[in-house]
């Protein structure tokens, strides 16, 4: 069966003399493994198209009983090399790609995950983007797509509306609770409750802003670099806690190590 799909390259491996085997995440079929014959031949039209992070439209000879599908044609849609290479962009790109690769399995299809990854890369490859801020946005959306969206509008324990409580009690800090995930009022969290982080109210509000931003944006927050780093660290830990609950995750140790880098 000949099919067309949009795909994001997650991993590439040299195969024999001139071919490549790639792990890709596709819109129609989820994660899959493909072979591109002759892709390392400079004279081949597909040469250089299947690099990590590239977004491509491909034509497949797909057989359900075959583990590795054959790519017959393709067109480049997006590349991290355009408009120009950027080391910070590549650092964020590889973190995002590795996180998706390590937490998905072949045959798993998720249109929300594909849409998130595609949209994030589309913005990552633009100029004038705050890459770290975009990365924080991605982490929050990613863990939410997996089913672990934190409660950011109401106290995760009492259900009380946080904005009103902050104003009434003149709070300067809230707790971010890892499990169950979300923000909590200091009194509701309990003195002996583990897995919580005390965060400034401004950081809690920045989390809410990220969550309310429906489209990928690297400039949604009016925040300094230190706050963005704090957000990333907080969301790294939150992802690490909840990825342990995602089924069939044999590589969770690798993911945890990667998030800590």
C-alpha positions as CSV (number, residue, x, y, z in Angstrom):
1,X,0.0,0.0,0.0
2,X,1.4,3.4,-1.0
3,X,0.6,6.1,1.6
4,X,1.7,9.7,2.2
5,X,2.3,11.3,5.6
6,X,4.2,14.1,7.3
7,X,7.0,12.9,9.5
8,X,9.5,14.2,12.0
9,X,13.0,12.6,12.1
10,X,13.8,11.3,15.6
11,X,16.9,9.3,14.9
12,X,19.1,8.3,11.9
13,X,21.4,5.3,11.5
14,X,23.7,4.4,8.6
15,X,22.8,1.2,6.9
16,X,25.1,-0.7,4.6
17,X,26.9,1.4,2.0
18,X,24.5,4.2,1.1
19,X,21.2,3.7,2.9
20,X,19.7,5.1,6.2
21,X,17.3,3.6,8.7
22,X,15.4,6.3,10.6
23,X,13.0,6.4,13.6
24,X,10.3,8.9,12.7
25,X,7.1,10.2,14.3
26,X,4.3,10.6,11.7
27,X,0.9,12.3,11.7
28,X,-1.1,9.3,10.5
29,X,0.8,6.3,12.0
30,X,2.6,7.5,15.1
31,X,6.1,6.3,15.6
32,X,7.7,4.0,13.1
33,X,11.0,2.8,11.6
34,X,11.7,3.4,7.9
35,X,14.6,2.7,5.5
36,X,15.6,5.2,2.8
37,X,17.7,3.3,0.2
38,X,20.6,5.3,-1.2
39,X,19.9,8.3,1.1
40,X,23.7,8.7,1.7
41,X,24.5,9.0,-2.0
42,X,25.0,12.7,-2.7
43,X,23.4,12.2,-6.1
44,X,20.2,10.9,-4.5
45,X,17.4,13.5,-4.3
46,X,16.7,12.4,-0.7
47,X,20.3,12.8,0.4
48,X,20.5,15.0,3.5
49,X,16.7,15.1,3.9
50,X,16.5,12.6,6.7
51,X,18.5,14.4,9.5
52,X,17.4,14.6,13.1
53,X,14.8,17.3,13.6
54,X,13.8,17.7,9.9
55,X,10.1,17.7,9.1
56,X,9.4,15.9,5.8
57,X,6.4,14.9,3.7
58,X,7.1,11.3,2.6
59,X,5.7,8.5,0.5
60,X,5.8,5.0,2.0
61,X,5.4,1.5,0.7
62,X,3.6,0.4,3.9
63,X,3.0,-3.2,4.9
64,X,1.4,-3.8,8.3
65,X,3.4,-7.1,8.8
66,X,6.8,-5.4,8.1
67,X,8.7,-3.8,11.0
68,X,10.7,-1.4,8.8
69,X,8.8,0.5,6.1
70,X,10.3,1.6,2.8
71,X,10.4,5.4,1.9
72,X,10.1,5.9,-1.8
73,X,10.0,9.7,-2.0
74,X,10.0,12.8,0.1
75,X,10.0,16.6,0.3
76,X,11.7,18.7,3.0
77,X,9.2,21.0,4.9
78,X,11.2,22.3,7.9
79,X,14.9,22.2,8.9
80,X,16.8,23.5,12.0
81,X,19.5,24.6,9.5
82,X,17.1,27.3,8.1
83,X,17.4,30.2,8.3
84,X,20.8,29.5,9.9
85,X,22.4,27.1,12.3
86,X,22.2,28.1,16.0
87,X,23.9,26.1,18.8
88,X,21.2,27.0,21.4
89,X,18.5,25.9,19.0
90,X,20.2,22.6,18.5
91,X,20.6,22.0,22.2
92,X,16.9,22.5,22.8
93,X,16.0,20.5,19.7
94,X,17.9,17.5,20.8
95,X,16.4,17.5,24.2
96,X,12.9,17.7,22.7
97,X,13.6,15.0,20.1
98,X,15.2,12.6,22.6
99,X,12.3,13.1,25.1
100,X,9.7,12.1,22.5
101,X,11.9,9.2,21.1
102,X,12.5,7.7,24.6
103,X,8.9,8.0,25.7
104,X,7.1,6.6,22.7
105,X,7.0,3.2,21.0
106,X,6.5,2.0,17.5
107,X,2.9,1.8,16.5
108,X,1.7,4.3,19.1
109,X,-0.3,7.0,17.4
110,X,-1.1,10.3,19.1
111,X,-2.3,13.2,16.9
112,X,-2.1,15.6,19.9
113,X,1.6,14.6,20.4
114,X,2.4,15.0,16.7
115,X,0.7,18.4,16.6
116,X,2.6,19.5,19.7
117,X,5.9,18.4,18.3
118,X,5.4,19.8,14.8
119,X,4.2,23.1,16.2
120,X,7.0,23.4,18.6
121,X,9.7,22.7,15.9
122,X,8.0,25.2,13.6
123,X,8.5,28.0,16.1
124,X,11.9,26.7,17.2
125,X,13.2,27.1,13.7
126,X,12.2,30.8,13.5
127,X,14.4,33.8,14.4
128,X,13.8,36.0,17.4
129,X,12.5,33.2,19.6
130,X,13.4,32.7,23.3
131,X,14.4,29.0,23.0
132,X,14.4,28.3,26.7
133,X,11.0,29.8,27.2
134,X,9.7,27.7,24.2
135,X,11.2,24.6,25.8
136,X,9.4,25.3,29.1
137,X,6.2,25.6,27.2
138,X,6.9,22.3,25.4
139,X,7.6,20.4,28.7
140,X,4.3,21.6,30.2
141,X,2.3,20.7,27.1
142,X,4.1,17.4,26.7
143,X,3.4,16.1,30.1
144,X,-0.2,17.3,29.8
145,X,-0.6,15.4,26.5
146,X,0.5,12.3,28.3
147,X,-2.4,12.8,30.8
148,X,-0.7,14.5,33.7
149,X,-1.8,18.1,33.3
150,X,-1.1,20.0,36.6
151,X,-3.8,21.9,38.3
152,X,-2.8,25.6,38.0
153,X,-6.1,27.5,38.5
154,X,-7.2,25.9,41.7
155,X,-5.5,24.5,44.8
156,X,-4.8,20.8,44.0
157,X,-5.9,19.9,47.5
158,X,-8.7,22.2,48.6
159,X,-10.0,23.2,45.2
160,X,-9.9,26.9,46.2
161,X,-9.4,29.4,43.4
162,X,-5.8,30.5,43.6
163,X,-6.0,34.0,42.3
164,X,-8.6,35.0,44.8
165,X,-6.7,33.4,47.7
166,X,-3.4,35.1,46.7
167,X,-5.1,38.5,46.8
168,X,-7.1,37.9,50.0
169,X,-4.2,36.3,52.0
170,X,-1.5,38.5,50.3
171,X,0.5,35.4,49.6
172,X,4.0,35.7,48.1
173,X,4.6,31.9,47.7
174,X,2.7,28.8,46.8
175,X,3.6,25.1,46.7
176,X,4.0,23.2,43.5
177,X,3.1,19.6,44.3
178,X,4.6,16.8,42.1
179,X,1.9,14.2,42.8
180,X,-0.9,14.9,42.5
181,X,0.4,17.6,40.1
182,X,-0.4,21.3,40.6
183,X,-0.2,24.4,42.7
184,X,-1.3,24.3,46.3
185,X,-2.0,26.9,49.0
186,X,0.6,26.7,51.8
187,X,-1.9,25.6,54.5
188,X,-3.6,23.0,52.3
189,X,-0.3,21.2,51.3
190,X,0.3,20.0,54.9
191,X,3.6,20.2,56.8
192,X,4.5,16.5,56.3
193,X,3.5,16.2,52.6
194,X,6.5,15.2,50.5
195,X,7.2,16.0,46.8
196,X,6.4,19.7,47.0
197,X,8.4,22.8,46.0
198,X,7.9,26.2,47.4
199,X,7.7,28.7,44.5
200,X,7.3,32.4,44.3
201,X,3.8,33.6,43.2
202,X,5.3,35.2,40.1
203,X,6.6,31.8,39.0
204,X,3.2,30.2,39.6
205,X,1.6,33.0,37.5
206,X,4.2,32.3,34.8
207,X,3.2,28.7,34.8
208,X,-0.4,29.7,34.3
209,X,0.5,31.9,31.4
210,X,2.4,29.1,29.7
211,X,-0.6,26.8,30.2
212,X,-3.0,29.4,28.8
213,X,-0.9,29.9,25.6
214,X,-2.5,27.6,23.1
215,X,0.0,28.1,20.3
216,X,3.7,27.5,20.7
217,X,5.4,30.7,21.7
218,X,8.9,31.5,22.7
219,X,8.0,35.0,23.9
220,X,4.8,34.5,26.0
221,X,6.4,35.5,29.3
222,X,7.8,38.7,30.5
223,X,10.3,36.9,32.6
224,X,14.1,37.0,33.1
225,X,16.5,34.2,32.3
226,X,16.7,33.1,36.0
227,X,12.9,32.6,36.2
228,X,12.9,30.7,32.9
229,X,15.6,28.4,34.2
230,X,13.6,27.8,37.4
231,X,10.5,26.9,35.4
232,X,12.5,24.5,33.3
233,X,14.0,22.8,36.4
234,X,10.6,22.5,38.0
235,X,9.0,21.0,34.9
236,X,12.0,18.7,34.4
237,X,11.3,17.2,37.8
238,X,7.6,17.1,37.2
239,X,8.1,15.2,33.9
240,X,10.5,12.8,35.6
241,X,8.0,11.9,38.3
242,X,5.1,11.3,35.9
243,X,6.9,9.6,33.0
244,X,7.4,6.7,35.4
245,X,3.7,6.1,35.2
246,X,3.5,5.9,31.5
247,X,3.2,2.3,30.4
248,X,6.0,0.3,28.7
249,X,8.8,2.7,29.5
250,X,11.9,0.5,29.6
251,X,14.1,3.5,29.1
252,X,12.9,5.6,32.0
253,X,16.3,5.7,33.6
254,X,17.7,7.2,30.4
255,X,14.9,9.7,30.3
256,X,15.5,10.7,33.9
257,X,19.2,11.2,33.3
258,X,18.4,13.2,30.2
259,X,16.0,15.5,32.0
260,X,18.6,16.2,34.6
261,X,21.2,17.3,32.1
